[in-house]
Amino acid sequence: MPLSGYYFFYFASVGIVLPFLGLYFQSLGLTAIDIAELLAVLSFARIVSPPIWALLADRQGNFLFYVKTASWLSAILVLGLWWLEGFWSLLWLMVWLGFFWHAALPPMESLTLSHLGSQLANYSRIRLWGSVGFIFAVMGAGWLIELYGQRAFLVMTTFFFMATALIAHWNRESPNLKQNSVDWQGLWDLLRQSQVWWLLLIALLTQIAHGIYYSFYSIALAEAGYSHASIGMLWSLGVVAEIILFWFFARCLPFFRFHHWLWIATSLSVVRWWLTGFYVESLLIMVLAQLLHAATFAVFHSVVVQWLHETFMGHQAQGQALYASFSYGVGGVIGSLVAGYAWTYGGGEWAFGLAAWVSLIACLLVWKVKQAH
């Protein structure tokens, strides 16, 4: 329960922040470029903080301590949203919130995978509780914001960040890991593998596309006339598809090889972002596009996390941190920034059309992973 509970509350906080933080900033009178820059800064912390915390976690052999510390500091910092409204004050808040919030997940992933031992295929069934938390939060937030305005966003954000910190504090699922000096040569040998870098480049491109989605999907829906409740329902629909995939993926995994799963995820990403950009006013097509989240996120994330855990033996936290920093960090920053400018000059069609093209490049690069395998 503590492992699945942490994922539930951590991703419940994600379910508040991703769909509704941009809309909250918009309610403060900030421009599209201001919003893009603030969300990019929040993502930028993923480049810096996960490698630092993962290096400490691998060296000390105590993943749980770093999960607890990062979770509590994030819960304290998020309180700043209650009284900060100016761009520059919010910018500094995003810097520090992102630094600690994004630091918690890579050591948590390593803790979970170490706890599972040889039964790594069961990872998806623990991770799916994060998806359940996301749905719970995004549906509740959409409905409550519709009724009570942006104060409901602040209350729910505070609640879920605090709940994440508390369940991390109560967690006792820490495997007995010894302190280790960092094997720099072993880590360097891993980083010299071409397949690692081709995979990270594909992950980077995939997350650039998702960064556009995270930053401006809710705004695109709102401008197309969707209510906050409808926005929450569409976000949650994508995560329902993600949950179903996570639950059954352990059985599906042997059907294809690693690079085949990458092809499936990246090719369907092209379809998803194209539909989102050019058919946003059609509810039926938006439903179809959101169902593709099962492939564009859940399939991609599951196979990459497991591959990294098996490849980076002795350096698991650093492997997960490298993935988080390079894809979610760099990719999220680039995606947020280009989305702001694309939106300013061409609206949703430009922004999500760009996401489709980036995903197409990722799809074409999968053959490099196959070639290096």
Sequence and secondary structure as in RCSB ss.txt:
>XXXX:A:sequence
MPLSGYYFFYFASVGIVLPFLGLYFQSLGLTAIDIAELLAVLSFARIVSPPIWALLADRQGNFLFYVKTASWLSA
ILVLGLWWLEGFWSLLWLMVWLGFFWHAALPPMESLTLSHLGSQLANYSRIRLWGSVGFIFAVMGAGWLIELYGQ
RAFLVMTTFFFMATALIAHWNRESPNLKQNSVDWQGLWDLLRQSQVWWLLLIALLTQIAHGIYYSFYSIALAEAG
YSHASIGMLWSLGVVAEIILFWFFARCLPFFRFHHWLWIATSLSVVRWWLTGFYVESLLIMVLAQLLHAATFAVF
HSVVVQWLHETFMGHQAQGQALYASFSYGVGGVIGSLVAGYAWTYGGGEWAFGLAAWVSLIACLLVWKVKQAH
>XXXX:A:secstr
 HHHHHHHHHHHHHHHHHHHHHHHHHHTT  HHHHHHHHHHHHHHHHHHHHHHHHHHHHHT HHHHHHHHHHHHH
HHGGGGGT  SHHHHHHHHHHHHHHHTTSHHHHHHHHHHHHTT GGGHHHHHHHHHHHHHHHHHHHHHHHHHHTH
HHHHHHHHHHHHHHHHHHHH             HHHHHHHHT HHHHHHHHHHHHHHHHHHHHHHHHHHHHHHTT
  HHHHHHHHHHHHHHHHHHHHHHHHHGGGS HHHHHHHHHHHHHHHHHHHHH TT HHHHHHHHHTHIIIIIIH
HHHHHHHHHHHSTT HHHHHHHHIIIIIIIIHHHHHHHHHHHHHHHHHHHHHHHHHHHHHHHHHHHHHHHHH 
